[in-house]
C-alpha cells in the first residue's frame, strides 16, 4: 500500500447523491456496521444485500450510475 493514501478502512461513513426528477437519491455507506442506507426506501441493509461483496466495488457501481460523493467521515 502506498503511503499517504487513505484506505477504505479509514472511513466511517460516505454519502453519495444523485439528482433525479422526483427528488435527490441519497445512499450512505456505513463502514463501521457494514451497511448501506437508502433514503428512498428509508431502510438500511447489509452490504451483501446489494449484490456486492466490497464497498470498493459498490462505490464503483454508484459512480457509474451518476452518484457523486458529497460527504466522507474518517476514523480518528
Backbone as XML, in Angstrom:
<?xml version="1.0"?>
<chain id="A" units="angstrom">
  <residue number="1" name="UNK">
    <atom name="N" x="0.842" y="-1.179" z="0.000"/>
    <atom name="CA" x="0.000" y="0.000" z="0.000"/>
    <atom name="C" x="0.885" y="1.240" z="0.000"/>
  </residue>
  <residue number="2" name="UNK">
    <atom name="N" x="0.495" y="2.242" z="-0.765"/>
    <atom name="CA" x="1.276" y="3.470" z="-0.841"/>
    <atom name="C" x="1.021" y="4.335" z="0.377"/>
  </residue>
  <residue number="3" name="UNK">
    <atom name="N" x="2.057" y="4.988" z="0.835"/>
    <atom name="CA" x="1.919" y="5.882" z="1.979"/>
    <atom name="C" x="1.172" y="7.140" z="1.588"/>
  </residue>
  <residue number="4" name="UNK">
    <atom name="N" x="0.438" y="7.685" z="2.573"/>
    <atom name="CA" x="-0.241" y="8.955" z="2.352"/>
    <atom name="C" x="-1.623" y="8.820" z="1.739"/>
  </residue>
  <residue number="5" name="UNK">
    <atom name="N" x="-1.988" y="7.648" z="1.271"/>
    <atom name="CA" x="-3.316" y="7.465" z="0.698"/>
    <atom name="C" x="-4.263" y="6.928" z="1.756"/>
  </residue>
  <residue number="6" name="UNK">
    <atom name="N" x="-5.479" y="7.447" z="1.756"/>
    <atom name="CA" x="-6.489" y="6.926" z="2.663"/>
    <atom name="C" x="-6.998" y="5.613" z="2.105"/>
  </residue>
  <residue number="7" name="UNK">
    <atom name="N" x="-7.068" y="4.609" z="2.953"/>
    <atom name="CA" x="-7.645" y="3.343" z="2.525"/>
    <atom name="C" x="-9.103" y="3.328" z="2.949"/>
  </residue>
  <residue number="8" name="UNK">
    <atom name="N" x="-9.873" y="2.421" z="2.364"/>
    <atom name="CA" x="-11.282" y="2.355" z="2.696"/>
    <atom name="C" x="-11.509" y="2.016" z="4.163"/>
  </residue>
  <residue number="9" name="UNK">
    <atom name="N" x="-10.554" y="1.362" z="4.797"/>
    <atom name="CA" x="-10.726" y="1.008" z="6.203"/>
    <atom name="C" x="-10.638" y="2.228" z="7.111"/>
  </residue>
  <residue number="10" name="UNK">
    <atom name="N" x="-10.194" y="3.362" z="6.614"/>
    <atom name="CA" x="-10.131" y="4.581" z="7.407"/>
    <atom name="C" x="-11.457" y="5.329" z="7.425"/>
  </residue>
  <residue number="11" name="UNK">
    <atom name="N" x="-12.388" y="4.942" z="6.586"/>
    <atom name="CA" x="-13.674" y="5.635" z="6.525"/>
    <atom name="C" x="-14.624" y="5.126" z="7.592"/>
  </residue>
  <residue number="12" name="UNK">
    <atom name="N" x="-15.468" y="6.038" z="8.090"/>
    <atom name="CA" x="-16.597" y="5.666" z="8.939"/>
    <atom name="C" x="-17.832" y="5.581" z="8.059"/>
  </residue>
  <residue number="13" name="UNK">
    <atom name="N" x="-18.116" y="6.699" z="7.374"/>
    <atom name="CA" x="-19.290" y="6.772" z="6.501"/>
    <atom name="C" x="-18.956" y="7.582" z="5.257"/>
  </residue>
  <residue number="14" name="UNK">
    <atom name="N" x="-19.635" y="7.232" z="4.164"/>
    <atom name="CA" x="-19.536" y="8.009" z="2.930"/>
    <atom name="C" x="-20.941" y="8.213" z="2.400"/>
  </residue>
  <residue number="15" name="UNK">
    <atom name="N" x="-21.228" y="9.425" z="1.925"/>
    <atom name="CA" x="-22.555" y="9.754" z="1.422"/>
    <atom name="C" x="-22.475" y="10.090" z="-0.060"/>
  </residue>
  <residue number="16" name="UNK">
    <atom name="N" x="-23.363" y="9.475" z="-0.840"/>
    <atom name="CA" x="-23.432" y="9.683" z="-2.278"/>
    <atom name="C" x="-24.823" y="10.187" z="-2.635"/>
  </residue>
  <residue number="17" name="UNK">
    <atom name="N" x="-24.896" y="11.130" z="-3.591"/>
    <atom name="CA" x="-26.175" y="11.675" z="-4.043"/>
    <atom name="C" x="-26.254" y="11.666" z="-5.554"/>
  </residue>
  <residue number="18" name="UNK">
    <atom name="N" x="-27.500" y="11.562" z="-6.017"/>
    <atom name="CA" x="-27.780" y="11.684" z="-7.444"/>
    <atom name="C" x="-29.070" y="12.467" z="-7.575"/>
  </residue>
  <residue number="19" name="UNK">
    <atom name="N" x="-29.050" y="13.475" z="-8.435"/>
    <atom name="CA" x="-30.249" y="14.282" z="-8.681"/>
    <atom name="C" x="-31.193" y="13.506" z="-9.589"/>
  </residue>
  <residue number="20" name="UNK">
    <atom name="N" x="-32.470" y="13.535" z="-9.235"/>
    <atom name="CA" x="-33.492" y="12.869" z="-10.028"/>
    <atom name="C" x="-34.673" y="13.805" z="-10.194"/>
  </residue>
  <residue number="21" name="UNK">
    <atom name="N" x="-35.493" y="13.548" z="-11.172"/>
    <atom name="CA" x="-36.678" y="14.387" z="-11.399"/>
    <atom name="C" x="-37.629" y="14.343" z="-10.213"/>
  </residue>
  <residue number="22" name="UNK">
    <atom name="N" x="-37.678" y="13.216" z="-9.537"/>
    <atom name="CA" x="-38.584" y="13.053" z="-8.402"/>
    <atom name="C" x="-37.943" y="13.420" z="-7.070"/>
  </residue>
  <residue number="23" name="UNK">
    <atom name="N" x="-36.729" y="13.945" z="-7.101"/>
    <atom name="CA" x="-36.013" y="14.325" z="-5.882"/>
    <atom name="C" x="-34.672" y="13.622" z="-5.794"/>
  </residue>
  <residue number="24" name="UNK">
    <atom name="N" x="-33.814" y="14.150" z="-4.949"/>
    <atom name="CA" x="-32.478" y="13.575" z="-4.811"/>
    <atom name="C" x="-32.536" y="12.173" z="-4.203"/>
  </residue>
  <residue number="25" name="UNK">
    <atom name="N" x="-31.649" y="11.338" z="-4.676"/>
    <atom name="CA" x="-31.470" y="9.992" z="-4.136"/>
    <atom name="C" x="-30.167" y="10.001" z="-3.348"/>
  </residue>
  <residue number="26" name="UNK">
    <atom name="N" x="-30.217" y="9.580" z="-2.091"/>
    <atom name="CA" x="-29.039" y="9.578" z="-1.230"/>
    <atom name="C" x="-28.767" y="8.169" z="-0.733"/>
  </residue>
  <residue number="27" name="UNK">
    <atom name="N" x="-27.503" y="7.771" z="-0.790"/>
    <atom name="CA" x="-27.073" y="6.475" z="-0.281"/>
    <atom name="C" x="-25.908" y="6.711" z="0.666"/>
  </residue>
  <residue number="28" name="UNK">
    <atom name="N" x="-26.009" y="6.150" z="1.871"/>
    <atom name="CA" x="-24.955" y="6.291" z="2.876"/>
    <atom name="C" x="-24.333" y="4.927" z="3.120"/>
  </residue>
  <residue number="29" name="UNK">
    <atom name="N" x="-23.024" y="4.865" z="2.955"/>
    <atom name="CA" x="-22.280" y="3.640" z="3.224"/>
    <atom name="C" x="-21.686" y="3.739" z="4.625"/>
  </residue>
  <residue number="30" name="UNK">
    <atom name="N" x="-22.032" y="2.807" z="5.492"/>
    <atom name="CA" x="-21.530" y="2.808" z="6.862"/>
    <atom name="C" x="-20.485" y="1.700" z="6.982"/>
  </residue>
  <residue number="31" name="UNK">
    <atom name="N" x="-19.226" y="2.089" z="6.980"/>
    <atom name="CA" x="-18.124" y="1.134" z="7.013"/>
    <atom name="C" x="-17.991" y="0.462" z="8.379"/>
  </residue>
  <residue number="32" name="UNK">
    <atom name="N" x="-18.456" y="1.114" z="9.433"/>
    <atom name="CA" x="-18.334" y="0.549" z="10.778"/>
    <atom name="C" x="-19.304" y="-0.607" z="10.990"/>
  </residue>
  <residue number="33" name="UNK">
    <atom name="N" x="-20.501" y="-0.502" z="10.419"/>
    <atom name="CA" x="-21.505" y="-1.552" z="10.601"/>
    <atom name="C" x="-21.633" y="-2.465" z="9.386"/>
  </residue>
  <residue number="34" name="UNK">
    <atom name="N" x="-21.000" y="-2.079" z="8.262"/>
    <atom name="CA" x="-21.083" y="-2.886" z="7.048"/>
    <atom name="C" x="-22.442" y="-2.805" z="6.384"/>
  </residue>
  <residue number="35" name="UNK">
    <atom name="N" x="-23.094" y="-1.640" z="6.509"/>
    <atom name="CA" x="-24.446" y="-1.494" z="5.971"/>
    <atom name="C" x="-24.552" y="-0.347" z="4.972"/>
  </residue>
  <residue number="36" name="UNK">
    <atom name="N" x="-25.658" y="-0.370" z="4.217"/>
    <atom name="CA" x="-25.970" y="0.648" z="3.220"/>
    <atom name="C" x="-27.355" y="1.189" z="3.546"/>
  </residue>
  <residue number="37" name="UNK">
    <atom name="N" x="-27.485" y="2.520" z="3.586"/>
    <atom name="CA" x="-28.751" y="3.167" z="3.886"/>
    <atom name="C" x="-29.266" y="3.857" z="2.629"/>
  </residue>
  <residue number="38" name="UNK">
    <atom name="N" x="-30.514" y="3.574" z="2.269"/>
    <atom name="CA" x="-31.147" y="4.156" z="1.087"/>
    <atom name="C" x="-32.202" y="5.161" z="1.517"/>
  </residue>
  <residue number="39" name="UNK">
    <atom name="N" x="-32.050" y="6.422" z="1.116"/>
    <atom name="CA" x="-33.007" y="7.455" z="1.511"/>
    <atom name="C" x="-34.390" y="7.201" z="0.926"/>
  </residue>
  <residue number="40" name="UNK">
    <atom name="N" x="-34.447" y="6.696" z="-0.298"/>
    <atom name="CA" x="-35.734" y="6.485" z="-0.956"/>
    <atom name="C" x="-36.573" y="5.417" z="-0.265"/>
  </residue>
  <residue number="41" name="UNK">
    <atom name="N" x="-35.911" y="4.431" z="0.307"/>
    <atom name="CA" x="-36.613" y="3.320" z="0.932"/>
    <atom name="C" x="-36.680" y="3.446" z="2.444"/>
  </residue>
  <residue number="42" name="UNK">
    <atom name="N" x="-35.975" y="4.430" z="2.986"/>
    <atom name="CA" x="-35.866" y="4.588" z="4.436"/>
    <atom name="C" x="-35.479" y="3.266" z="5.091"/>
  </residue>
  <residue number="43" name="UNK">
    <atom name="N" x="-34.491" y="2.616" z="4.494"/>
    <atom name="CA" x="-34.067" y="1.329" z="5.036"/>
    <atom name="C" x="-32.554" y="1.210" z="5.027"/>
  </residue>
  <residue number="44" name="UNK">
    <atom name="N" x="-32.083" y="0.301" z="5.866"/>
    <atom name="CA" x="-30.652" y="0.012" z="5.960"/>
    <atom name="C" x="-30.486" y="-1.500" z="5.789"/>
  </residue>
  <residue number="45" name="UNK">
    <atom name="N" x="-29.584" y="-1.880" z="4.898"/>
    <atom name="CA" x="-29.373" y="-3.301" z="4.619"/>
    <atom name="C" x="-27.881" y="-3.615" z="4.686"/>
  </residue>
  <residue number="46" name="UNK">
    <atom name="N" x="-27.529" y="-4.877" z="4.926"/>
    <atom name="CA" x="-26.108" y="-5.259" z="4.875"/>
    <atom name="C" x="-25.568" y="-5.069" z="3.459"/>
  </residue>
  <residue number="47" name="UNK">
    <atom name="N" x="-24.304" y="-4.731" z="3.346"/>
    <atom name="CA" x="-23.682" y="-4.529" z="2.034"/>
    <atom name="C" x="-23.943" y="-5.704" z="1.104"/>
  </residue>
  <residue number="48" name="UNK">
    <atom name="N" x="-23.857" y="-6.909" z="1.602"/>
    <atom name="CA" x="-24.013" y="-8.107" z="0.774"/>
    <atom name="C" x="-25.387" y="-8.140" z="0.100"/>
  </residue>
  <residue number="49" name="UNK">
    <atom name="N" x="-26.408" y="-7.508" z="0.691"/>
    <atom name="CA" x="-27.749" y="-7.479" z="0.113"/>
    <atom name="C" x="-27.804" y="-6.652" z="-1.170"/>
  </residue>
  <residue number="50" name="UNK">
    <atom name="N" x="-26.787" y="-5.822" z="-1.404"/>
    <atom name="CA" x="-26.733" y="-5.026" z="-2.634"/>
    <atom name="C" x="-26.230" y="-5.860" z="-3.807"/>
  </residue>
  <residue number="51" name="UNK">
    <atom name="N" x="-25.683" y="-7.032" z="-3.500"/>
    <atom name="CA" x="-25.102" y="-7.882" z="-4.538"/>
    <atom name="C" x="-23.600" y="-7.678" z="-4.683"/>
  </residue>
  <residue number="52" name="UNK">
    <atom name="N" x="-23.043" y="-6.784" z="-3.878"/>
    <atom name="CA" x="-21.608" y="-6.507" z="-3.909"/>
    <atom name="C" x="-20.969" y="-7.005" z="-2.627"/>
  </residue>
  <residue number="53" name="UNK">
    <atom name="N" x="-19.739" y="-7.506" z="-2.749"/>
    <atom name="CA" x="-19.042" y="-8.059" z="-1.592"/>
    <atom name="C" x="-18.077" y="-7.071" z="-0.954"/>
  </residue>
  <residue number="54" name="UNK">
    <atom name="N" x="-17.750" y="-5.976" z="-1.659"/>
    <atom name="CA" x="-16.843" y="-4.970" z="-1.102"/>
    <atom name="C" x="-17.415" y="-3.583" z="-1.333"/>
  </residue>
  <residue number="55" name="UNK">
    <atom name="N" x="-17.109" y="-2.680" z="-0.406"/>
    <atom name="CA" x="-17.537" y="-1.295" z="-0.583"/>
    <atom name="C" x="-16.892" y="-0.691" z="-1.830"/>
  </residue>
  <residue number="56" name="UNK">
    <atom name="N" x="-15.650" y="-1.065" z="-2.122"/>
    <atom name="CA" x="-14.959" y="-0.512" z="-3.290"/>
    <atom name="C" x="-15.740" y="-0.784" z="-4.570"/>
  </residue>
  <residue number="57" name="UNK">
    <atom name="N" x="-16.192" y="-2.020" z="-4.746"/>
    <atom name="CA" x="-16.958" y="-2.372" z="-5.953"/>
    <atom name="C" x="-18.297" y="-1.656" z="-5.975"/>
  </residue>
  <residue number="58" name="UNK">
    <atom name="N" x="-18.922" y="-1.501" z="-4.815"/>
    <atom name="CA" x="-20.214" y="-0.812" z="-4.770"/>
    <atom name="C" x="-20.047" y="0.673" z="-5.090"/>
  </residue>
  <residue number="59" name="UNK">
    <atom name="N" x="-18.970" y="1.276" z="-4.593"/>
    <atom name="CA" x="-18.686" y="2.682" z="-4.911"/>
    <atom name="C" x="-18.478" y="2.843" z="-6.417"/>
  </residue>
  <residue number="60" name="UNK">
    <atom name="N" x="-17.750" y="1.935" z="-7.041"/>
    <atom name="CA" x="-17.547" y="1.990" z="-8.492"/>
    <atom name="C" x="-18.888" y="1.916" z="-9.219"/>
  </residue>
  <residue number="61" name="UNK">
    <atom name="N" x="-19.774" y="1.048" z="-8.745"/>
    <atom name="CA" x="-21.107" y="0.939" z="-9.339"/>
    <atom name="C" x="-21.881" y="2.256" z="-9.176"/>
  </residue>
  <residue number="62" name="UNK">
    <atom name="N" x="-21.885" y="2.811" z="-7.959"/>
    <atom name="CA" x="-22.613" y="4.060" z="-7.720"/>
    <atom name="C" x="-22.114" y="5.170" z="-8.640"/>
  </residue>
  <residue number="63" name="UNK">
    <atom name="N" x="-20.804" y="5.302" z="-8.760"/>
    <atom name="CA" x="-20.239" y="6.346" z="-9.620"/>
    <atom name="C" x="-20.617" y="6.117" z="-11.078"/>
  </residue>
  <residue number="64" name="UNK">
    <atom name="N" x="-20.689" y="4.870" z="-11.504"/>
    <atom name="CA" x="-21.072" y="4.580" z="-12.894"/>
    <atom name="C" x="-22.546" y="4.902" z="-13.142"/>
  </residue>
  <residue number="65" name="UNK">
    <atom name="N" x="-23.329" y="4.994" z="-12.066"/>
    <atom name="CA" x="-24.752" y="5.309" z="-12.180"/>
    <atom name="C" x="-25.045" y="6.796" z="-11.973"/>
  </residue>
  <residue number="66" name="UNK">
    <atom name="N" x="-23.995" y="7.603" z="-11.881"/>
    <atom name="CA" x="-24.172" y="9.046" z="-11.769"/>
    <atom name="C" x="-24.206" y="9.588" z="-10.352"/>
  </residue>
  <residue number="67" name="UNK">
    <atom name="N" x="-23.934" y="8.757" z="-9.366"/>
    <atom name="CA" x="-23.876" y="9.239" z="-7.981"/>
    <atom name="C" x="-22.557" y="9.954" z="-7.760"/>
  </residue>
  <residue number="68" name="UNK">
    <atom name="N" x="-22.607" y="11.009" z="-6.950"/>
    <atom name="CA" x="-21.410" y="11.769" z="-6.606"/>
    <atom name="C" x="-21.244" y="11.764" z="-5.090"/>
  </residue>
  <residue number="69" name="UNK">
    <atom name="N" x="-20.006" y="11.626" z="-4.645"/>
    <atom name="CA" x="-19.746" y="11.654" z="-3.216"/>
    <atom name="C" x="-19.866" y="13.082" z="-2.714"/>
  </residue>
  <residue number="70" name="UNK">
    <atom name="N" x="-20.664" y="13.262" z="-1.662"/>
    <atom name="CA" x="-20.875" y="14.603" z="-1.124"/>
    <atom name="C" x="-20.315" y="14.767" z="0.279"/>
  </residue>
  <residue number="71" name="UNK">
    <atom name="N" x="-20.028" y="13.625" z="0.948"/>
    <atom name="CA" x="-19.509" y="13.732" z="2.310"/>
    <atom name="C" x="-18.776" y="12.440" z="2.667"/>
  </residue>
  <residue number="72" name="UNK">
    <atom name="N" x="-17.663" y="12.590" z="3.372"/>
    <atom name="CA" x="-16.912" y="11.435" z="3.864"/>
    <atom name="C" x="-16.460" y="11.705" z="5.286"/>
  </residue>
  <residue number="73" name="UNK">
    <atom name="N" x="-16.662" y="10.755" z="6.175"/>
    <atom name="CA" x="-16.212" y="10.861" z="7.568"/>
    <atom name="C" x="-15.134" y="9.810" z="7.791"/>
  </residue>
  <residue number="74" name="UNK">
    <atom name="N" x="-14.001" y="10.234" z="8.313"/>
    <atom name="CA" x="-12.879" y="9.337" z="8.544"/>
    <atom name="C" x="-12.748" y="9.007" z="10.018"/>
  </residue>
  <residue number="75" name="UNK">
    <atom name="N" x="-12.202" y="7.836" z="10.299"/>
    <atom name="CA" x="-11.894" y="7.460" z="11.673"/>
    <atom name="C" x="-10.707" y="8.279" z="12.148"/>
  </residue>
  <residue number="76" name="UNK">
    <atom name="N" x="-10.683" y="8.560" z="13.425"/>
    <atom name="CA" x="-9.579" y="9.334" z="14.019"/>
    <atom name="C" x="-8.448" y="8.412" z="14.395"/>
  </residue>
</chain>
